Amino acid sequence: MSSTISTTAEENNDVWGGGNKPLNASYGKLMMWFFIVSDALTFSGFLAAYGFSRFKNIDAWPIADEVFTHFPFLHGVDAPMYYVALMTFILIFSSVTMVLAVDAGHHMQKGRVAFYMLLTIVGGAVFVGSQAWEWNNFIRGEYGAVETRGGQIYQFKSLETGKRVALDEFAIDLPSHRVQHESKNGIWYLDEGSLPTFTIEEVIAGFNANPDIVIKTEKIDETGHKIVLSREESLIKINQAVNVVEGANLINNEYGNRLFADFFFFITGFHGFHVFSGVVINIIIFFNVLIGTYERRGHYEMVEKVGLYWHFVDLVWVFVFTFFYLV
Amino acid sequence: MMENNTHKLEIFRGYLKFKSNQTKIWGVLIFLSIVTVIEVALGIVKPEILIENSFLRMKLINWIFIILTIVKAYYIMWDFMHLRDELRGLQASIVITLMFLIGYLAFILLVEGNYIFDVMYEGFVSWNF
């Protein structure tokens, strides 16, 4: 017999009255599995679409190690992957506290269920907060880049140190009267987003004046590294740049292919929304535990069902972690 | 009411047995953590031998990542989501459905993406301007 618990105190044993449990799982649990399977297909749709776009641009896709390099309180330190790994641990740990809550529920220990539910909620909230921090860094960007008319991203690298160079380290301040166009100043239905810190002319002038800087293209060579142009090639290519890109949005991003940021926002955003709703559901169940709803009902199956959803969120993150950050 | 100690308490096909469901949970956590640490370490070190060699046109390191991910997914589903305690029929109807549909979707989209790359790469139109 399985670890499932009977749903109601007065069991209706009539087949058509719900007494017959297909696959020995209660109605609620089975429905949660239906939802999880369909939601898993939604996520695999996202990840497969990501794979499609990546295979389509296989020779020019951002390298996750070079994009996600931040860690809290370690400013300027190149820490690829550590933060996402930490987030993975946080989520796995909150999964463990959830399963401990389910286990305590099987033993009808109200206090322990509440305690572990609380830890799970805290873990989930920390994870969502971490994701917000990650988004913040991603949107803000660090170095800045320029974009060609064809939508290619050129990043800048120092020949001397071999490290990436931020735009503000070499761009020359030129007199410019270009201000952000707001709808209140002109045609009322036209406005534009905030202007980048430097104009393209300033970046190109700074680039020409600084013989140490070369262009790092978005193309990848056979060994999996980004192709860096020589100074001579860079001087020719820089003239193709038309836009300055700082950070990321849904239209362009300084990390490389435009689709990369779109998929980042959609996949981690959709997952983050799942975590957020999981936290909300967990809070509701937590209060139900506190006021003794399940104690009176005679079983804690609701905790188990919420637990299924919570573990599923963890499961999805395991895949997102692999396919977005590792592979 | 059913007994509460009906959990199956062994993992790794019986090589590792636990005394209670709680110790099993902590055991699975340790195992998942070790796997994650291996993944992250490989992702940071990137050993040359795993990057230069490939199997079925995929780098060995990516094979390792994907296999370890599936291993992690197995233990999350089997031990955290209690699928180990469910009937074979329920396990099969979840896993086979997902494996078939996701495998099919991934296969068809990746082949198509690869084809579009080839068309753009070999075509006479320049995408670099």
Contacts between the chains, C-beta under 8 A, distances in Angstrom:
chain1	res1	chain2	res2	distance
A	1	B	2	5.6
A	1	B	3	7.7
A	1	B	6	5.5
A	2	B	2	8.0
A	2	B	6	6.4
A	2	B	82	7.9
A	2	B	85	4.6
A	2	B	86	5.7
A	2	B	87	6.9
A	3	B	2	7.5
A	3	B	4	7.2
A	3	B	6	5.0
A	3	B	7	5.4
A	3	B	82	6.1
A	3	B	85	4.5
A	4	B	2	7.3
A	4	B	85	7.7
A	4	B	86	7.9
A	5	B	1	7.6
A	5	B	2	6.7
A	6	B	1	6.6
A	6	B	2	7.2
A	23	B	86	7.2
A	23	B	87	5.3
A	23	B	89	5.1
A	23	B	90	4.2
A	23	B	93	7.5
A	24	B	86	7.2
A	24	B	87	5.1
A	24	B	90	7.4
A	25	B	86	6.4
A	25	B	87	7.8
A	25	B	90	5.8
A	30	B	90	8.0
A	33	B	90	7.3
A	33	B	94	6.1
A	36	B	94	7.9
A	37	B	94	6.0
A	37	B	97	6.1
A	37	B	98	6.2
A	40	B	98	5.7
A	40	B	102	7.6
A	41	B	98	7.5
A	41	B	101	6.1
A	41	B	102	7.2
A	44	B	98	7.9
A	44	B	101	7.6
A	44	B	102	4.4
A	44	B	105	6.1
A	44	B	106	7.3
A	45	B	105	6.9
A	48	B	102	7.6
A	48	B	105	4.8
A	48	B	106	5.0
A	48	B	109	4.6
A	48	B	110	7.6
A	49	B	109	6.8
A	51	B	106	6.4
A	51	B	109	6.1
A	51	B	110	5.3
A	51	B	113	6.7
A	52	B	109	4.2
A	52	B	110	6.7
A	52	B	112	6.5
A	52	B	113	4.0
A	53	B	113	6.9
A	54	B	113	7.1
A	55	B	110	5.4
A	55	B	113	3.2
A	55	B	114	5.0
A	55	B	116	7.9
A	55	B	117	6.1
A	56	B	113	4.4
A	56	B	114	8.0
A	56	B	116	4.8
A	56	B	117	5.3
A	56	B	120	7.5
A	57	B	117	7.2
A	58	B	113	7.9
A	58	B	114	7.6
A	58	B	117	5.5
A	59	B	117	7.6
A	59	B	121	7.5
A	65	B	43	7.3
A	65	B	44	7.8
A	80	B	43	7.7
A	80	B	44	6.4
A	81	B	40	5.6
A	81	B	43	5.3
A	81	B	44	5.8
A	82	B	40	7.6
A	85	B	36	6.6
A	85	B	37	8.0
A	85	B	40	4.3
A	88	B	36	5.6
A	89	B	33	6.8
A	89	B	36	6.8
A	92	B	29	6.7
A	92	B	32	5.5
A	92	B	33	7.0
A	92	B	36	7.2
A	93	B	29	7.3
A	95	B	76	7.1
A	95	B	80	5.6
A	96	B	25	5.9
A	96	B	26	7.4
A	96	B	28	8.0
A	96	B	29	4.8
A	96	B	80	7.7
A	98	B	80	7.6
A	99	B	25	5.2
A	99	B	79	7.7
A	99	B	80	4.9
A	100	B	22	6.7
A	100	B	25	6.1
A	102	B	82	7.7
A	103	B	21	5.2
A	103	B	22	6.0
A	103	B	25	6.9
A	106	B	4	4.5
A	106	B	21	7.9
A	107	B	4	5.9
A	148	B	128	7.9
A	148	B	129	6.6
A	149	B	129	5.9
A	150	B	127	6.2
A	150	B	128	6.1
A	150	B	129	4.2
A	152	B	128	6.4
A	223	B	51	7.4
A	223	B	52	7.8
A	224	B	51	6.2
A	240	B	129	7.0
A	304	B	82	7.6
A	307	B	80	7.8
A	307	B	81	7.8
A	308	B	81	5.6
A	311	B	76	5.9
A	311	B	77	7.7
A	311	B	80	4.4
A	311	B	81	4.8
A	312	B	81	7.3
A	314	B	76	6.2
A	314	B	80	7.4
A	315	B	73	5.8
A	315	B	76	5.0
A	315	B	77	6.7
A	315	B	81	7.9
A	318	B	69	5.9
A	318	B	72	5.1
A	318	B	73	6.0
A	318	B	76	6.8
A	319	B	69	6.2
A	319	B	73	7.2
A	321	B	39	7.9
A	321	B	69	7.9
A	322	B	39	7.4
A	322	B	65	5.3
A	322	B	66	6.6
A	322	B	68	7.9
A	322	B	69	4.2
A	325	B	43	7.3
A	326	B	39	6.1
A	326	B	42	8.0
A	326	B	43	4.9
A	326	B	65	4.8
A	327	B	62	5.0
A	327	B	65	5.5
A	327	B	66	7.2
